[in-house]
């Protein structure tokens, strides 16, 4: 089927969904719908907002079947990840990504609708409209049979059918899991599906290498065994190799001890317990990625030798983009709440995605974080700013999703807790508390100085790209990122969540790396009413940093950067850059910036007092 023919066929099928009621038992229609080749752009174009709302309001039974079957397909592809069904699964992902926001519009954070509530969160008998217009109940057993349906179109229904994904075991229980939970868990599984979003891996691969502080006893035992075998062979060459390996191990151990000592000093400065005084519990929820080899990029939480995704992972970027969009769509229901009524504990969708039992949550956290902080817009360019770059889309979506996931629940507890194997964990009692989120807790417990440096350098590199991409001889020759607003929000959240990060930035990092791009963004946004929120986050970021004396001292560094804007030329330090920027915001900025004037003055007074 050609592209135009498949496009027309999808249009006809969706028009039929809108114009008439389609029975859930019409296997021919539904199987054909999922197998029609289509792109994400075509799905979004053909399913217009008006059509999606009409389907929700007037043909809810069709929408219920659509949502149920698409979720069932994803659950099944997680359970049996055969590559011949990947295209069909992508169609389900695209359709769900398109219709989910319209369901959430009538969810519990939106206007509220009994049908939507029952479809997404009901575990009993969801109510839908029957074909003759009467209210009728569709049994949960039928819903479960759909979830158990094989993705290949097998018509075997019933509780004995193949379950799907994280909810597979629960499908045989008397209390089935809600479709919303199954959809989110299926999406989180699909982000690490072999040959779909990551390379194939064996079970248990990289299990012992998820953290730089992990035990090296097994490595020592293997190396000592090799040493004994070589000594039995004899020979000066083997003896020399033994000495080289032993010295390398000693240097690595000395480096680890130095890093741990430095980390303990940092913890003491902010009032946290050292690693040696960490609380030990018998069991809990592991805060290390397992297996570490499926994390998309090396960096935080993962040793470079355990990450197998770096070299080959980008071939999965297009699929990662699709699934990230789905997970982001499922977590967008706070958008339907008024800003003054926002409650970080209210979203059930976000609560499921950030719960302690969310599948692959730790791997997802480190994948998103490492994808962001290791991305260099200047590297690997073949066509400049106009070359398509799927990885740039992954970076942007990773930043958006991580900001959303870190905005749910209550702040994490930064105090370290370990098990008998010296692995970082969260005890079950803490995880059971209201407001606990696995993402905020994991972020708050990043303590390695090396990882904190990686985060700071990665975020500031992306923010500097905002002015560096416009400061070239050939316009458009350097790719400019579009997710700098999310990067600023993420920087703020890390400062707020991790008590060690602020201390590390002030004492170990060059603060001018963050000051220059923030001032440039402030200056360029001062007259645009649509960027008031961006000005606020930049102002609050400088205000928070200025509360530390080390920040004012770091501003004495001479300023020698030429920004691509009409900022007055001057000779001085970065403190002068902040003063000129604030002056322009006051005398030549939008009237909507008046409430920020006191923040400008406070930041300036902190800076002067620290010099």
C-alpha positions, 0 to 999 in steps of 0.5 A, spaced: 500 500 500 502 506 497 503 512 502 497 516 499 493 510 499 494 508 506 493 515 508 486 515 505 485 508 508 486 511 515 482 517 513 476 513 511 477 508 517 477 514 522 471 517 519 467 511 519 469 511 527 466 518 527 460 517 523 457 510 526 458 505 532 463 500 531 462 493 534 468 491 539 467 484 536 468 487 529 475 484 528 476 485 521 475 493 522 479 494 528 485 489 525 485 493 519 485 500 523 492 498 527 495 495 520 494 501 516 501 504 515 501 511 517 506 516 520 505 520 526 504 527 522 499 523 518 495 521 525 495 528 528 493 531 521 487 526 520 485 526 527 483 533 528 481 536 535 474 537 533 474 530 531 477 527 537 472 531 541 466 529 537 468 522 538 469 523 545 462 526 546 458 523 541 461 516 540 464 514 546 463 507 545 468 507 539 473 511 543 473 506 549 474 500 544 480 504 541 483 506 547 482 499 550 485 495 544 491 500 543 493 499 550 492 491 549 496 491 543 502 495 547 501 490 553 502 484 548 508 487 544 511 488 551 510 481 553 512 478 546 516 483 543 517 480 536 519 485 531 514 484 525 509 487 530 513 493 531 510 498 526 503 496 528 505 497 535 507 504 533 501 505 530 497 504 537 502 509 540 501 514 535 493 514 536 494 514 543 498 520 543 493 523 539 487 521 543 489 521 550 490 529 551 482 529 549 481 524 555 484 528 560 481 534 558 475 531 561 479 527 567 478 528 574 483 535 573 479 537 567 471 538 567 470 531 569 466 526 566 463 519 568 465 515 562 472 518 562 473 516 569 470 509 568 474 508 562 481 510 565 481 508 572 475 503 573 476 496 575 469 494 575 464 495 570 465 501 565 459 505 563 459 506 555 453 508 551 450 503 547 448 503 540 441 504 541 443 510 545 441 507 552 446 506 558 449 500 558 455 496 562 461 493 559 463 488 563 471 488 566 471 481 563 471 483 556 476 489 557 480 484 560 479 479 554 481 485 550 488 486 554 489 479 553 488 479 545 494 477 541 497 483 537 497 479 531 490 479 531 488 472 534 481 472 536 482 468 543 479 471 548 478 470 556 482 470 562 487 465 559 490 469 554 496 472 554 497 478 559 501 484 557 507 488 560 507 490 567 499 488 568 500 481 565 500 478 572 494 482 574 490 480 568 488 473 571 486 476 578 479 478 580 481 485 581 484 488 574 488 493 573 486 500 570 487 501 563 491 508 565 496 504 569 497 499 564 498 504 558 503 508 563 507 501 565 506 499 557 510 505 555 515 505 560 517 498 558 517 500 551 522 505 552 527 499 554 524 494 549 530 490 545 531 492 538 525 497 539 528 502 543 535 499 546 539 494 543 538 487 545 541 485 552 541 478 556 538 478 563 543 480 568 548 483 564 551 489 567 548 488 574 554 489 578 556 495 575 550 500 576 554 505 580 561 507 581 561 506 588 559 498 587 563 493 590 570 490 586 571 484 590 569 480 584 573 483 579 579 482 584 578 475 585 578 474 577 584 478 576 587 474 582 585 468 579 588 470 572 594 472 576 595 465 578 594 462 572 599 466 568 604 465 574 604 458 573 606 459 566 612 463 568 615 468 564 617 475 565 612 478 560 606 475 564 609 478 571 610 485 567 602 484 566 601 482 573 604 489 575 601 493 570 594 490 572 595 491 580 598 498 579 592 500 575 587 497 580 591 500 586 590 507 582 583 506 581 582 504 588 586 510 590 581 515 586 575 512 589 577 513 596 579 520 594 572 521 591 569 518 597 573 523 601 571 529 597 564 527 597 563 526 605 566 533 606 561 536 601 556 532 605 558 535 612 558 542 609 551 541 607 549 537 614 548 530 611 551 524 613 557 521 610 557 514 607 560 511 612 554 513 617 549 511 612 543 508 615 542 500 613 536 496 612 535 489 610 531 490 603 528 496 600 527 499 593 534 499 589 536 506 586 541 504 581 539 502 574 538 494 573 541 492 568 545 498 567 547 496 560 540 499 558 541 506 560 541 510 553 547 514 555 553 513 559 554 518 565 550 519 571 549 512 575 552 508 570 559 506 568 562 507 561 564 500 560 557 497 562 553 502 557 552 498 551 547 503 548 552 509 546 555 507 540 548 504 537 543 507 541 541 513 536 538 508 531 532 507 536 531 515 536 525 515 532 522 510 536 524 513 542 521 519 540 514 516 539 514 513 546 516 519 549 511 523 546 506 518 549 508 518 556 508 525 556 501 526 553 499 521 559 502 525 564 499 532 561 493 532 565 495 538 570 495 542 564 487 542 565 488 545 572 488 553 573 495 555 576 492 557 582 489 550 584 495 546 582 496 540 586 503 536 585 499 530 589 493 531 585 494 527 578 493 520 578 497 519 572 503 522 574 502 518 581 503 512 577 509 514 573 513 516 579 511 510 584 516 506 587 513 500 583 513 504 576 517 499 571 524 501 569 523 508 573 531 508 575 533 506 568 528 511 565 531 517 570 538 516 568 537 515 561 533 522 560 538 525 565 544 522 561 541 524 554 540 531 556 547 532 559 551 528 554 548 532 548 553 537 544 549 540 539 556 542 535 558 534 535 556 530 529 553 536 524 553 534 517 548 539 514 548 545 520 542 547 523 537 545 517 539 538 518 534 533 521 536 530 527 532 525 531 537 525 537 535 533 538 528 531 538 530 525 544 533 531 548 528 536 547 522 530 549 527 528 555 528 535 558 520 536 557 518 529 560 524 529 566 521 536 568 514 534 568 516 527 572 520 532 577 514 536 578 510 531 581 509 529 589 513 531 595 521 533 595 525 527 596 529 525 602 537 526 601 539 522 606 543 516 604 540 509 605 544 502 603 542 495 604 547 489 606 551 490 599 552 497 599 547 499 594 543 505 595 536 504 596 529 507 599 526 503 605 519 500 603 516 505 609 519 511 606 516 509 599 509 508 602 508 515 604 504 519 601 507 524 596 513 519 595 516 519 588 522 515 585 524 520 581 525 526 586 528 521 591 533 519 586 535 526 584 536 528 591 541 522 592 546 524 587 552 525 591 558 524 586 562 530 585 564 527 578 556 526 576 555 533 579 560 536 575 557 532 569 550 535 570 553 542 571 557 542 565 552 539 560 546 544 562 551 550 561 553 547 555 546 547 552 544 554 555 551 557 552 548 554 545 543 559 545 547 565 544 553 561 540 548 558 535 547 566 533 554 568 534 557 565 527 560 568 521 555 564 517 548 564 519 544 557 521 551 554 521 551 551 528 544 548 530 541 551 536 537 547 541 529 549 542 529 546 549 533 551 553 526 553 557 526 546 559 533 546 561 533 552 565 527 549 569 531 543 570 537 547 572 532 550 577 529 543 580 536 540 581 538 546 585 532 546 589 532 538 590 539 536 591 542 540 597 549 538 594 549 541 587 548 548 590 554 547 594 558 544 588 556 549 583 559 555 588 565 551 590 567 547 584 565 550 578 565 556 574 559 560 575 560 565 569 558 559 565 551 559 567 551 567 568 552 569 561 547 565 557 542 567 563 543 574 562 543 573 554 536 570 555 533 575 560 536 581 555 533 578 549 526 576 552 525 583 556 520 586 551 516 580 549 510 579 553 509 571 551 516 570 554 514 573 561 515 566 564 522 565 561 524 572 564 521 569 571 525 563 571 531 566 569 530 572 575 529 567 580 535 562 578 540 568 579 536 570 585 537 563 588 545 563 586 546 570 589 544 568 596 551 564 596 557 569 597 561 564 593 557 566 587 559 574 588 566 572 588 565 568 582 562 574 578 569 578 579 571 573 573 573 578 567 567 578 561 570 577 554 564 574 551 561 577 545 553 576 545 549 577 538 545 582 541 545 590 541 547 590 549 552 596 550 559 594 550 563 595 556 569 592 560 569 589 566 566 582 570 560 578 570 557 582 575 557 588 570 554 584 565 548 582 571 548 590 572 547 592 565 542 586 564 537 589 570 538 596 568 535 594 561 530 590 563 528 596 568 528 602 563 527 598 556 523 592 558 515 590 558 511 593 563 509 586 566 516 586 569 515 591 574 513 585 580 520 583 578 524 589 580 525 588 587 528 581 585 533 585 581 535 589 587 535 584 592 540 580 587 544 586 586 545 587 593 547 580 594 552 581 589 555 587 592 555 585 599 559 578 597 565 582 593 
